């Protein structure tokens, strides 16, 4: 039984654990600054349940990495009903900022350390692994049409975490060993990889950087090809076979929503090989989206592995 001055005699008392001194002390957890703009994930492609699930997983990971983050989803082809359009999400973010400022003024409250009217209303992060000028043009136009002070970041790649994600997807499909150090082989493991992307030659060149990282992980040749350039995949397949690769695999350097249905299967059939799944909701996607947001605002994340280029 407790007394007014504390626990009764004989009962254990929970004392706060002293902070560990020195360099081994755990760093203070990083949280989103008060008044920070929203992270708006710009999702391309035709909206649907699978696309929504993928986007929600990405923003959930971003929120878990940066507590207090206001993360929202805007669809490039949204209907403003079940799937809110990018422009509508940005307009709502601007309205929310105005409402917060009015409420503080009415209450006579002190402004936050980061004023709401400092910097952008939102930071828009495209859900794209690599550059796609046509899609980026549409996203940029939606930001301009919203007439909000929103900042648009670059795409998520190239990045070592995307090479890791590609490796995992290939191993899940039985097309690559999960770990080069393990002393076992996969009978269906590919000895040449076609890295499939969309966005034309610019996308092929950007994918080639991640392709070099993937080649180092798998110790097999990797060539990038564009699904939206006629003959690009077939030429990459011929080049790999000409250099001695006998068993090819197609690895989509794509998150998923940005590619039309059936295009990956058609490309795999054209190359005469099996294909892995798109990157999808791999955890690195949410981390890289947060990294782009943090870089735009100058926020230093506790886990620098997601932010290092």
N, C-alpha and C positions, 0 to 999 in steps of 0.2 A: 504494500500500500504506500502511496506517495504522500509526502507532506507538502505544505505550501512552499517550503524552501528546497524541495528536490526529492529524489527517491528515498524511500525508507531504508534504514540501515540494513545491510546484507544483500541488497539488490544490486545487480551489475549496472554500471553507469557507462553508456556509450559515449566515448570521448572522440572528438574530431581527430582524424589521422593527420599528423603534421605533414606538411609538404616536403617531399624528398628534395634535399638540396643538391646543387651541383649539376653537371652536364647530363646526368641520367634522369633528371626530373622530367616527368611527362609534360609535353607542351599543353598549354591551355587550349581547349577546343575552340576552333574557329567557328563563328556564327556570322550570318549575314548582317551587315551594318543596318542600324535602324534607318528607315527611309530609303533603303536601297531599291533600285528599280527591279521590276519583275524580269525573270528569265522567261522568254516566250519561245517555245520550240516551234519552228515553222516546218510543218509536215507536208511534203509534196504528195502527189498521187491522188487516186480516187479514195475518199474516206470509206472506212468500213470497220467492222468489229475488230478484225486482226490488226489493222493499222492503229486503231485507238488503243488496243491493249499494248502494242509495242511502244507507242508514244508515252502512255501512262507509266510503263515500267522505266523508261528513260528518265522522266521527270521525278519519279519516286527515288531513283538512285541519286539524282542530283540533290534532292531535298535531304536525303540521309547523309550526304557528304558535307552539306552546308546547312545546318539547322537554321530555321527562320527564313529560308529562301522562299520567295513567292515565285513558284514555277507554274507556268500555264502552257496550254497547247493551242496553237492556231493552225488551221488547215488551209493550205493554199487554195484548195478547191472546196472549201467548206460551204455548207448550205445555211449557216447562221441559225440552224435549228438544233438538230442532233449533233452536228459537227460545226462548231463555231469557226468562222473564217478568221484568217490572220488579222484583217483590218478591224473586225468587230472586237477581237481580243485586245488589240492595241487601243482602240477607242475606249474600251471599258477600263483599261489600266490608267489612261489619262483622266477619266472621270473619277476613278478612285483616288488618285492623287489630289485632285481638286477638292474632293469631299473631305479628305483627311486634313488638308490645310485649313479649310473652313471650320472644321470641328475644333481644331486646336486654337484658332483665333477666337472662336466663340467662348471657349473654356479659359482662355488666357493662359494656356499651357506654354511651357518653354519649348522652343523648336528643338528637334532632334539634332544630334551631332552632325549628321548628314542631312541637310535640308532637302525636302521633297522636290523643291524647284531647282536643285543643283543637279546637272547632268540629265541623262535621258529618262524618259518615263519607263522604258523597257529596253532590254537587250535581246534582240532577235537572233536566235541561233538556228541556222538551217540544218535540218535532219538529213544531211548528205555526207557521205564518206569522202567524195571527191568533187571537183568543180564540174558544174553543169551550167553553162552560160544561159541557156534558155530558161531553166528553172530559177536560177539566181536573178535573172531579169524580172521574172514574174514576182518573186518574193520582194525584190527592191521596189517594184511598182506598187505592190500592196502596202508596203511601209510608207511610201510617199503619199498614196491616196488616203491613208488614215489621218494625215495631217497631225501626227503626233511626233514628239521629240524622241524617236526610237533610234537605237543604234543597231546596225546589222553587222554581224561578225562574219568571218570566213567559215568555210566548211570544216568538218572535223578532221580530215586527213591532209597530208600523210602523217602517220604517227606509229611508233612501235607497238602501241596497244592494239592498233588495227591489224598489224601483222600477227600478233598473238591471237586475235579473234579469228582471223582467216585460218590459222593453224588448227585451232580448236574445231572449227566447222569441218575442215577436211578430215580430221581424226574422227569426228563423230560419224562421218559418212564412210569410214573405213578406207579412206584414200591417202592417209598419212599416219605415221607413228605419232602417238601422243607425246613422246619424249625421245629425243635422239639418244639420250644416255641409257635408255632401257635396252636390255639385251634380248629383244624379240623383234620379229618382223611382222608386217601386215601383208598378207598375200596379195591384196588388191592395191597396195600402196603405189601411188603414181610416181613416175620418174621424170615428169615434166608437168608444169602447172600453167594453165591459161588463166590469167587474172582478168576477169570480165568486168567492164565498167560501162557507164553511159556518160555522154557529154562530149563526144568527139575526140579529136587529137589532143586537146588540152587535158582532158580527163585521162587519156592513155599515158601521157607524160607524167602526170601527177601520180597515177597508180604505179608507175614504174619505180618510184622511190620506195613505196611500201613493198613492192614486189622484190626489191633487192633485200629488204629485211626478212621477208618470208623465205627467199631462197637461202639465206644464211641459216635460218632455223631448220629448214628441211634438207639442206645440202642437195637440192635438185634445181635445175633451171626453171625460171619463172618469166613468162612474157605477158605483157598487158595487151588487151584488145578491147575495142569498143563495140558494144552490142548494136549501137545505132549507126555504124559504118559498114556498109555492105562488104562482105568478104574479109573483114578484119579478123574475126575469130578463126576462119579457115586458114588464113595466111599464117597466123600465129601457130596453129596446129601443124601446118606443113613445115614451118621453120624448126619447131621442136623435134619433129620426127626426123627431119633432115640432119639434125645435130646428134641423133642417136637415141632420143627418148622413144620408148616403145609403148608405154602405158601412160596416157595423159589423163588429167583431171581438170575440170573447170571450177575455179573458185570465184564466186561473185564478190567483187569489191563494191558491194551495194548493201544498204541497210534493208531495203525491201520495197517500201511504198513507191520509190521513184522509178521502178521498172515495170513495164506493162506485163500483164499476165501472159504466160506462155513463152515469153521472149528468152528466158534462161534455158528452158527445155529445148527450144528450137536451136539455140546456139550450141548446146551440148550435142544434139543430134548432128549438127553441121560439122562439128569437130570429131564426131565419132568417139565420144568419151563420156564418163560419168560426171556428175556435178554435185558439189556440196550445196548446203543451204546458204541463203543470204545471211548477213551478219545479224540481222534481226535485233532482238532485245539483249544481246550480249552486254554484260555490265559495263564494259569499256565505253559504250555509246553514251550512257548517262554521264559518266565521268568526264568524257571529252567535251560534251555539251557544257558542263559546269566549268571546265577549264577555259573554254572560249568566253564564257560570261565573266569569269573572274579576271581574265586578261584584259577584257574591255574596260573593266572598272578599276583595275589596279589592286585587286584583292589577292593576298597571298594565301593560298590554300595550305592546310596542314600537310596533306599528302601531295608532294610535288611531282610524283611519278605521273599523275594524270596531266599535269600542265607542262611538263618538259617537252620541248620539241627536239 
